Amino acid sequence: MDTADLGLPVDVPSTALFTDRYELTMLQAALRAGTADRRSVFEVFTRRLPEGRRYGVVAGTGRVLDAVENFRFDAGVLDFLAQQRIVDEPTLSWLADYRFRGDIWGYPEGEVYFPGSPIVRVEGTFAEAVLLETVILSILNHDSAVAAAASRMSTAAGDRPLIEMGARRTHELAAVAAARAAYVGGFTTTSDLAAGFRYNIPTVGTSAHAFTLLHDSERDAFTAQVQAHGSDTTLLVDTYDVAEAVRTAVEVAGKDLGAVRIDSGDLLLLAHRVRQQLDELGAKNTKIVVTSDLDEYAIASLAAAPVDAYGVGTQLVTGSGHPTSSMVYKLVARAVSDEADAPLLPVAKKSMGAKTSVGGRKWAARRVDEHGVAEAEVIGTGAVPAELADHQLLVELVRGGEIVAREPLDAARDRHIAARAGLPLSATQLSRGEPVLPTEYARG
């Protein structure tokens, strides 16, 4: 079942207003000046990674493709623009027929990136490409931030599964995108049913403290849950006394109890005590799931504890302290004239301080050493050196306005695992440091 075609509540009839007003005012001025049809190249990149991060993770590409496809100015949107006098009549007429008919190239979803990486390259007329700036950035900045946090958490967790459970900590629609990005970054399941429905991500969940408090005793609550869901369920054991709850849980569910969840307290100490108690009660196969405001550092601190799975919410959906990826969308080349075959001229903002840009339509490749381990992110204009031809990173996403690169979400997830594995070992360190690969520029 293709849930993207079901018209879910998380969909919108048009993404055209997911933009900033100045995109449309620039369009109107360019139309009047006769420069709107000038061939242009925009690129998405970040000048730096969040402080201390070793690599970034590309996520949201599939959602970007959906957004571009649905970027349409329907009657209701046009009426709003007219009533608010945001643009003039000639511009409204132009917008009524808007379809992106250009080309988009980019790093495939799940790939890693570094400062300066041309994560997405949008090519078309100035008019059609400039309108996409805000919606592309809003998706990539959010999803890539969550995926980067998820990647760090999955590295810390090792082979232990991670449950995304942050829906209640963010906007209801952002929660769906966050669950998707977390899955790309290495999480295995989500508690959010909308994400499960839309993206086919496995969902999990059993009960909260409210269910225990509802009943006259903890035993009554456990009995009700086991009768409804079987002994393979997960029982929450920290509502009152953990040791007493574990004893009651095994008495009610038997030695085949699926799992217990600990949501508060000293998780390291409690995990050891609960594991010992479960083993003594004969429930040697009962797993231990821990939650409670976890981040990558807390997960790493539990590496030696007898924990079988982690549930993560707030820190995940907020990017573990870095809720945006600081990506920008900049014009890097434009035709020297309005002629269809006019050559491209590299352009870049001349800026003091940190807001520098490098002009020119770029390619990107990852140079590897003799062991197949990445050693540099090489970015250039012009011809790609022969030795890097087989290591290029950008792939075609949209050709002539048509989507050409849709793929299952599992493909992006698998790609990220492979891309991360190809980085130097220091990429997995949680301690603060510089990007694990240097960015090198090759001039064409």
N, C-alpha and C positions, 0 to 999 in steps of 0.2 A: 504493500500500500504506500503510495506517495503522498505523505501527509502535507507536503507543500502545496498540493492542489485542492485541499479540503476547505479552504476559506476559514481557517481557524481564527479565533478572537485575537491571537497575537499578530495576525496579518493586518495590513491596512490596504485600502483600495489604491492608494498612490503614495509613493515616497517623495513626491515632488516638493513638498513643503518641509521636508527634513533638511532644511538649508538655512542659510543666513540671508538676510535681505540684500546685503551688498552684492551677492552673486547676481541677483536680478537687476540691480541698478547698474552694475558693470555691463551686463548683457545689453541693456537699453542703450547705454552710451556707445558700446561697440557697434551695435546695429546702425546707429546714426552716423558713426564715423566711417563705416564701411570696412571695419577691421574684424567683424564678428566671424567671418568665414576664413580667416587666416589660419593655416594649419599650425597646430600647437602641440607641444608635448609637456605634460605635467607629470611630476613624480612624487610619490609618497616616500618619505624617509624620516629618520630621527637623527638629530645631531648628537645625541648622547643616550646611553642607557640610564635607567634609574640608578641612583647612587649605589655602588657596591654590587650591582648585578653583572654577571659574566656573559650573558647572552639574552637575546629576546626571542620570542616565539610568535610566528605569524599565525593569527587566528581571526576568523570572521570572513575569510575570503568567499566562502560559499554564500554567506549572507550579503556580502557586497554584490555578488552577481545577481541575487534576487532583487536587491534594491535598485540596481541599474535597470534591470528588466522592467520594474514597476514604476520607473520614474516617468510619470505621465501627468500632464496638466489637463485633468478632466474638467467638466463644466463647473462643478462646485468649487474647485481650486481656482479656476479662472475668474469666477464671480467674486471670490474673496479678494483676489489681487486687484480686480477692477474697483470694487467697493472701497478698498483701502487706498486706492490711488498709488499703488506701489510701482506700477509700470504703466506706460502709455499704451494706446490702442495698437499701434504697429507691433509692439513687443508682445502684447497679448495674442495677436494673430500668429506670431512666430511660435510662441509657446504652445499654442493649440495643436500644432503639428509636430511637437518635439518628440524625437526618438534618438537615443544615442546610436549613432551609426559608425562610430570609430572603432579603434582597436584598444584592447587592454592586455598588457603583459604583467606578470607579477611573480613573486616567490610563491610557490605552491603552499597551500595551507598545511601547517604543521612544521614547516621549515624553520630554522633558526635564522636570526639576522643580527646585524651589528651596526654601530653608528655609520651613517652614510649609505647603508644598503638601499638600493632602489626597490623598495618592497612592492610597489605598484607603479606601473607606467601607463598613463592614459594618453592616447593619441587620437586627435580628431580636430575639428575646428575649435577655435577658442570658445565660441558660444556654447557648443554642446559639451565640451570638456569642463569648462569652468563651473557649470551648474552642479557638477557631481562632487565638488570639494567637500562640503560639510558632511554629507551622508556617508561618504567613504571614510572620512576621518573619524566620525562618531562611532562607526562600527569597528574599525580596525584598532582605534585607541583603546576602546573598552575591552574587546574580546582578546586582544593580544596581551593586555595587562593581566587579565584573569588567567589566560593560558600560561603566561610566564610564572605566575605564582603557583599554578597547578603543577607545572613542570618541576619546580624546586621542591614542592611537597612530595611529588611522586618519587623524586630522587631520594629524598630523606626516608620515605617509606619502604624503599626497596621492593621486595616482592609482595608486600602486604597491600591489600586493596584499599582504595580510598573512596569514600562516599561523599558526594557533593550534597550539602544540605543547607545552602545559604539563601533559599528563596525568601525567607521572612526577613532577611537583612538588607534587601535592596528593592528597587522598583519591580513591580510584578512582571513587566515585560523584560526588563534587564535580567531578571532571574533566569528566564528561559535561555537568553543568550549566554549568560554566565555558565549555566550547566553545560551548554554545548561547548564552550571554550574550555571548560575544565576537563571535559572528556577528551578533547584534542590534546590537552596537556598531560594526560595520564591517569585521570580519575576513571574509575570503573563503573560507577553507578550514580544515580541522582535520586533525591527524594521528591523532586519536582515533577508532577505528573504531566504538566504541559510540555516540558522538555522531553519526557519520555514519549509522549504522543506525537510530537512534531518531528523529533529527530531519532526516534527509535533507540534512545539510550535506556539501558536497563534501569528499572526503578526499584527502590527498596524502602522499607519503613514498617514499623510495628506499633509502638505505643509511646506516649509521653507520660509525664508524672501525673497529669490530670486524670488519666485512666486509673492509676493506682489510687489516687485520692478520692475518686468517685465511689469506690467500694468500701465496705465496712472494715475490710482487712486486706493486707497485702496478699495473703493467701487466696482470698476471694478474687482479687484482680488477676493474679497469675492463672488461677483455675479457669476464669472466663476466657482469658486470652488463649490458653492452650486448647480449650474445648473448641474455640472458634478457628484456630489456625494450626493446630497440631503441635507436637512436641518440638518440631524443628524451628519454632519461632525464636525471637530474641526478646528476652525479658529484661526490663529496666530495673536495676537492683540498688539504686542509690537514693530512693525516696526517703527511707527512714534509716535503718541500720544495714549496711552492706553485707556483713557476715550473715546476719539473720535472713536477709533476703535471698542470698545465694543458697542457703540451706533449704529455705522454703521452695525456691525455684526448682531445685533438683527433686525434692519430695513430690512436687506437683507434676512436673514434666517428665521425671525419670532421668536416667543416665544418658538418654539420647537428646537431651535439651540442646537446641541448636546453638544458642549464644546468649550471653548476658552483656548488657551495656552499662558502662559506668560513665556518668555525665558530670561528675563533680569530685572535688577533693584532690588529694595527692595521687595523681593517676599512676605514677611510677610505683609507689608503695602499694596502692590498692591492687594494681594489676598482678603483682607478685603474690599478694595475700589471696586474691581470688583464684588465681591459677592453682595455688597449693590446696586451697579448700576444695575446688572442683575435682582435682585429682584424688584427694582423700575420700570424696564422696562417690568416686567411681565415674564421674562425668569427664573422663579424660579427653573426649573429643569435642566437648563444648567450647566454643570459641569466645574470645573476649573482644568486645568492640568498645573503643573509648571515643568520647566526644568532649566538648567543653572548651570552646575558644582556642582551638588548636591553630598553630601556624607551622611553617616548615621547621622552625627551631624547636618547638615543643615536640613535633613528630620525631625529629632527630634525637632528642633527649630520651625518647622511649624506645630507641633501637634495640636495646638489650633487654627490654621488658617483654614479658610473655603476652604481647598484644597481637591480635590477629587481623584487625582492621581499624581504620580511623574514619571518623566523620568530621568534616570541616565545613564551617559556614561563613561567619563574618570575614575572617581574614582572607578567605579565598575570593569571595565576590567583590572585595575591595582591593584586590591586587596585592594583598599582604603589605599594605603601606604605600603602594604605588598604584593608584586607581586609574592612571592613564599612562600611555606609552610615549607621550610627547611627540607623536608623529605630526608632520606637516605636509602640505600639498602645494608644491611650488611649480611655477612655469619655468622650465629649464631650456626650452628651445622653441622657436617659432619661425615660420617662413619669412624670408626676407621681403616677400611681396605677396600680393593676393593671388598670384598665379598658382594653378593647381600643382605644378611641378617645381615650384620655387624651392631652392635649397633651404635647409634649416640653419638658423643662426643660434648658437648657444647664448643664453641669457641668464643672468643671475643678479639678485639684489646685492648692491654694494652696501655693506653694513659693518658698523663697528661692533666689537664685542663678540658674543657667542652666536649671533644670528647670521652666520655665514652660510652661503650656499655655493654649490659647484654647478656651473652651467653645462649644458650638453645632454643629448639623449644617451643614456648610459646602459651598459651591460654589466653583469656581475658574475663572478666565478669564484669558486672556493679552491684555492691551491692546497694540495695535500702533500705530505712528505712521503718518504720511501715506504713507510709502514701503513699508508692509507689514512693517516690522521690529519685532519685539517690544520693548516698552519697560517693561513691568511685569507681574508676576504678581499678580493681584488676587484676594483670597480674602474671602468674605463669608458671612453668614447671612441668611436671609430671602429676599426677592425679588431676582432678578438684574437689575441696571440694564439698560435697553433697549439701550444702546450696547454692552453686552458679551454680549448674548444669543447672538450668532453666533460668539462666541469662547470658549465654555465648553470645559473640558478633560475633565471626568469623563464617562465613558460607562458604560452599563449592562453589567455582566458576568454577574451572576446574578440571576434573577427568580424569586421563590418557590421557591428551591432548585434551579432548573434553569439549567444553563450556557447562556448566550445569545450569547457573544462569542468562541467559538473561531475562530482564524484561522491561515493558514499563517505559518510563521516569517519568510518573506520579507516579509510585510506589515509586521511589526514592524521589520525591518531598514530597509525603505524609509521607514517613518514616521520613524525616527530621523534618517535623512539629511535628510529634509524639515524636521523640527523644529529640528535643529542649524543648518540653512541659514537659518532664520527668526530666529535670534538676532543680536544685534549682532556685528560682526566681531571684537571683542575676546574673544568667547567662545572663539575658536580659539587664543588666546595660551597658551603653556605656562608663562609666568612666573606667579608667585604673585599672586593678587589676590582681590578680593571677588566674590561672585556677580554675574554679568553683568546680572541683572535684580533690581531691588528687589522686596520683597514688601510689598504694600499690603493693609490690612484695611478692608473696607467693612462697616460695621455695619448689620444689618437692622432 
